[in-house]
Amino acid sequence: MPPELAYLPVIESSFVITARSRSGAVGLWQFMLNSIAPHNIRVTEMVDERRDFIKSTRGALQKLNDNYRVLGCWELALAAYNCGLGHTTRAVRRTGVNDYWELSKNGDLPRETVSYVPKFLAAAYILSQPRRFGVDYWQQPVEWATIPLERRVSLELLADAASVELALLRRLNAELLLGITPGEKGFLLKVPASQLEQITRTLEREDLQLLQYHRHVVRQGDTLWSMSRHYDVTIPQIEEHNPGISSRYLRIGETILIPALKDIAPPARPAAIPRLEGTHVVQKGDTLWSLGIRYGIDPQTLAEQNNMELNQILREGRTLRVPIIE
């Protein structure tokens, strides 16, 4: 490996800041969506692991090393990182030239790649001896550790409960697009090593709620699908926090916990309230739900219009206001 590339970071002992820019960037952490699968990097609505400094750096170094094994030249390995291993390999086979500088001079590589490699090598060389080139600004190094999680966690609530800096927690876990960890057990949360113990103690507290919830009161016509659409969560995410829940057995008035992944208000109630000009004398076995079905009215509205709670037991002989059935 040439001296310029010896600067590539060892991620096990340092906190890597990944820098990206537009065309002509010199960073080594630029993964396109069609190239992430071999490196165990995933992109979902909640997580973009291309922003995970551990996975992206390991993936980048693995890709660079794989390119070198095929091409036998570090400059060509960098070129292949930019324009693709297939494109670079075909250029070598077509010309019989296994030298990046010669291929560049002859116009056998894409224009962007011709610029990419020198820029990358120049940046690596400058950063290998920064003071010589007047580079004297460095972010404070951060020692970090990982904690395997057993539950979903909001970084904001965790930072507040553990008295740690939220901005640093977000910086260490930049892959969390919504600031909330995914639901699977074992997700590795990166934390400042100096605060590992206090964060671990906070996570172990079963009485501490570390995720905000919408508390959705089921109304007539609600389904898991309609709730997932409104709150922009998946049905499995609703099921995760409501064991045994099923659209088939939803009860009007039941409260459903929905993880608050976004700031979304509850569904608006119908603007038009049915005119309750009729009366109904409560009989044995009547409930607000059965009367709602009988009179074609939302039980929640029926309760509110009769100054009742939705779960209140009906007393035989009580007169309720109801719509007139035509």
Number of C-alpha atoms within 10 A of each C-alpha: 9 10 10 16 16 11 15 13 14 12 13 12 11 13 17 17 14 15 11 13 9 6 8 16 17 22 16 21 21 20 18 8 11 7 12 16 10 10 15 10 19 14 15 10 10 16 21 15 22 23 24 23 21 18 17 22 23 18 21 18 16 14 21 20 16 15 24 19 12 12 19 14 17 20 21 26 25 26 27 23 22 23 17 15 22 10 15 27 17 12 16 18 10 10 11 10 13 17 15 21 16 12 20 16 10 9 11 19 21 16 11 14 21 21 15 21 25 16 16 19 18 13 17 20 17 16 16 17 12 15 11 10 11 9 11 8 8 7 6 7 9 16 13 17 17 13 15 12 19 14 15 17 20 19 23 19 18 21 19 12 16 16 13 17 14 15 12 14 19 19 16 24 24 19 21 22 17 15 20 25 23 19 15 10 11 12 16 14 16 20 23 18 13 12 14 15 11 14 20 15 10 17 20 12 10 8 8 12 14 22 18 17 15 18 14 16 15 18 19 16 9 14 17 20 13 13 20 16 12 13 21 17 19 16 16 12 15 20 16 15 15 14 8 8 14 12 11 8 9 18 15 19 17 14 15 20 18 24 21 17 19 15 9 11 9 13 11 6 9 9 6 6 12 16 11 15 10 11 13 15 13 17 13 9 9 14 18 24 20 12 17 19 13 12 15 15 19 20 23 21 19 26 19 11 16 13 10 15 13 18 15 10 11 17 14 12 11 11 14 18 16 23 19 14 9 3
